[in-house]
Amino acid sequence: MRTDKWVSIYENFLIKLRETRPTGPYNRLDISKHYTNELVETFGWRYNKHHIEEINTSGAILKTKPEYKTGESIIVDFMEHYLLHYIIVLAGTTSPNHGMVVPMVRGGLNVLDAVMEWDDLVVESCKKYNIEYVPNWTRKLTIMGV
């Protein structure tokens, strides 16, 4: 169920990120022109390209569409990326909504541990960016069977 409060939080957070993070069409954004990238433990790459449209269309679905390559995107660090997807989960605008768990599972974590790692990162990120933390948000993840 869509929650306009969290859509607004998403939009406001993107405004803040755009002050310091590069944006542009996905296929034109080159992380290496802006940052030195590296792997960060179980979270994947330090910097990622995030499709701004993911608030309305799950990344899993967006990948199947032609606009995936040219959609407006922003380069974010891994903490910002996981926080954006936490906000998307709470906005209730997409399904599936658990894509951020996939790299951690591929990296060797089981699903529950991956969700807990994401949650720990969200707690820290919410404090850093002054965004509300919802303790039971993980129940809204499609991978949790809800």
BAPAMAR-737551 format. One record per residue (C-alpha): x, y, z; residue number from 1; residue in one letter. Coordinates in steps of 0.5 Angstrom, whole numbers, plus 500, padded with zeros to 3 digits. Example, Ala and Ser with C-alpha at 12.3 -4.5 7.8 and 13.67 -1.06 7.14 Angstrom:
% residues 2
+------+-------+-----+------+------+
! east ! north !  up ! resi ! resn !
+------+-------+-----+------+------+
!  525 !   491 ! 516 !    1 !    A !
!  527 !   498 ! 514 !    2 !    S !
+------+-------+-----+------+------+
//
This chain:
% residues 146
+------+-------+-----+------+------+
! east ! north !  up ! resi ! resn !
+------+-------+-----+------+------+
!  500 !   500 ! 500 !    1 !    M !
!  503 !   507 ! 498 !    2 !    R !
!  505 !   512 ! 503 !    3 !    T !
!  505 !   519 ! 501 !    4 !    D !
!  509 !   521 ! 507 !    5 !    K !
!  515 !   516 ! 505 !    6 !    W !
!  515 !   518 ! 498 !    7 !    V !
!  516 !   525 ! 500 !    8 !    S !
!  522 !   523 ! 505 !    9 !    I !
!  525 !   520 ! 499 !   10 !    Y !
!  524 !   526 ! 494 !   11 !    E !
!  527 !   530 ! 500 !   12 !    N !
!  533 !   526 ! 501 !   13 !    F !
!  534 !   526 ! 493 !   14 !    L !
!  534 !   533 ! 493 !   15 !    I !
!  539 !   533 ! 499 !   16 !    K !
!  544 !   528 ! 495 !   17 !    L !
!  543 !   532 ! 489 !   18 !    R !
!  547 !   537 ! 492 !   19 !    E !
!  553 !   533 ! 492 !   20 !    T !
!  552 !   527 ! 488 !   21 !    R !
!  553 !   526 ! 480 !   22 !    P !
!  546 !   525 ! 477 !   23 !    T !
!  545 !   523 ! 469 !   24 !    G !
!  542 !   518 ! 465 !   25 !    P !
!  544 !   511 ! 468 !   26 !    Y !
!  548 !   509 ! 461 !   27 !    N !
!  552 !   516 ! 462 !   28 !    R !
!  554 !   516 ! 469 !   29 !    L !
!  561 !   513 ! 470 !   30 !    D !
!  563 !   512 ! 477 !   31 !    I !
!  570 !   512 ! 476 !   32 !    S !
!  570 !   519 ! 473 !   33 !    K !
!  568 !   521 ! 480 !   34 !    H !
!  570 !   516 ! 485 !   35 !    Y !
!  575 !   511 ! 487 !   36 !    T !
!  570 !   504 ! 488 !   37 !    N !
!  572 !   498 ! 492 !   38 !    E !
!  568 !   493 ! 495 !   39 !    L !
!  565 !   494 ! 502 !   40 !    V !
!  565 !   487 ! 506 !   41 !    E !
!  558 !   484 ! 505 !   42 !    T !
!  555 !   490 ! 502 !   43 !    F !
!  558 !   490 ! 495 !   44 !    G !
!  561 !   496 ! 492 !   45 !    W !
!  562 !   503 ! 496 !   46 !    R !
!  559 !   507 ! 490 !   47 !    Y !
!  553 !   505 ! 486 !   48 !    N !
!  548 !   508 ! 481 !   49 !    K !
!  541 !   508 ! 483 !   50 !    H !
!  535 !   509 ! 479 !   51 !    H !
!  531 !   515 ! 481 !   52 !    I !
!  525 !   512 ! 478 !   53 !    E !
!  525 !   506 ! 483 !   54 !    E !
!  521 !   509 ! 488 !   55 !    I !
!  515 !   507 ! 483 !   56 !    N !
!  518 !   501 ! 479 !   57 !    T !
!  522 !   496 ! 482 !   58 !    S !
!  529 !   495 ! 480 !   59 !    G !
!  527 !   488 ! 478 !   60 !    A !
!  522 !   490 ! 473 !   61 !    I !
!  526 !   496 ! 471 !   62 !    L !
!  532 !   492 ! 469 !   63 !    K !
!  527 !   489 ! 464 !   64 !    T !
!  525 !   495 ! 460 !   65 !    K !
!  529 !   499 ! 455 !   66 !    P !
!  529 !   506 ! 460 !   67 !    E !
!  533 !   502 ! 465 !   68 !    Y !
!  539 !   504 ! 461 !   69 !    K !
!  537 !   512 ! 460 !   70 !    T !
!  533 !   513 ! 466 !   71 !    G !
!  535 !   519 ! 471 !   72 !    E !
!  540 !   516 ! 476 !   73 !    S !
!  545 !   518 ! 482 !   74 !    I !
!  551 !   516 ! 484 !   75 !    I !
!  551 !   514 ! 492 !   76 !    V !
!  555 !   511 ! 497 !   77 !    D !
!  553 !   504 ! 499 !   78 !    F !
!  550 !   507 ! 506 !   79 !    M !
!  545 !   512 ! 502 !   80 !    E !
!  543 !   506 ! 497 !   81 !    H !
!  541 !   502 ! 502 !   82 !    Y !
!  537 !   508 ! 506 !   83 !    L !
!  534 !   510 ! 499 !   84 !    L !
!  531 !   502 ! 499 !   85 !    H !
!  529 !   502 ! 506 !   86 !    Y !
!  525 !   509 ! 504 !   87 !    I !
!  522 !   505 ! 498 !   88 !    I !
!  520 !   499 ! 502 !   89 !    V !
!  516 !   504 ! 507 !   90 !    L !
!  513 !   508 ! 501 !   91 !    A !
!  510 !   501 ! 499 !   92 !    G !
!  510 !   503 ! 492 !   93 !    T !
!  514 !   497 ! 489 !   94 !    T !
!  514 !   490 ! 489 !   95 !    S !
!  519 !   486 ! 489 !   96 !    P !
!  522 !   490 ! 494 !   97 !    N !
!  528 !   486 ! 497 !   98 !    H !
!  533 !   487 ! 491 !   99 !    G !
!  538 !   490 ! 496 !  100 !    M !
!  539 !   483 ! 500 !  101 !    V !
!  541 !   479 ! 494 !  102 !    V !
!  548 !   482 ! 493 !  103 !    P !
!  549 !   480 ! 501 !  104 !    M !
!  546 !   473 ! 500 !  105 !    V !
!  551 !   472 ! 494 !  106 !    R !
!  556 !   474 ! 498 !  107 !    G !
!  555 !   468 ! 503 !  108 !    G !
!  550 !   471 ! 508 !  109 !    L !
!  543 !   467 ! 509 !  110 !    N !
!  537 !   471 ! 508 !  111 !    V !
!  535 !   473 ! 515 !  112 !    L !
!  543 !   475 ! 516 !  113 !    D !
!  542 !   479 ! 510 !  114 !    A !
!  536 !   483 ! 512 !  115 !    V !
!  539 !   484 ! 519 !  116 !    M !
!  545 !   487 ! 516 !  117 !    E !
!  541 !   492 ! 512 !  118 !    W !
!  537 !   494 ! 518 !  119 !    D !
!  544 !   495 ! 522 !  120 !    D !
!  546 !   500 ! 516 !  121 !    L !
!  539 !   503 ! 516 !  122 !    V !
!  539 !   505 ! 524 !  123 !    V !
!  546 !   508 ! 523 !  124 !    E !
!  544 !   512 ! 516 !  125 !    S !
!  537 !   514 ! 519 !  126 !    C !
!  541 !   517 ! 525 !  127 !    K !
!  546 !   520 ! 520 !  128 !    K !
!  541 !   523 ! 515 !  129 !    Y !
!  536 !   525 ! 521 !  130 !    N !
!  530 !   520 ! 518 !  131 !    I !
!  525 !   516 ! 522 !  132 !    E !
!  527 !   509 ! 523 !  133 !    Y !
!  521 !   504 ! 523 !  134 !    V !
!  523 !   498 ! 528 !  135 !    P !
!  519 !   493 ! 524 !  136 !    N !
!  520 !   496 ! 517 !  137 !    W !
!  523 !   489 ! 515 !  138 !    T !
!  516 !   486 ! 515 !  139 !    R !
!  514 !   489 ! 509 !  140 !    K !
!  520 !   486 ! 505 !  141 !    L !
!  517 !   482 ! 500 !  142 !    T !
!  522 !   476 ! 501 !  143 !    I !
!  520 !   476 ! 508 !  144 !    M !
!  513 !   473 ! 505 !  145 !    G !
!  509 !   479 ! 507 !  146 !    V !
+------+-------+-----+------+------+
//
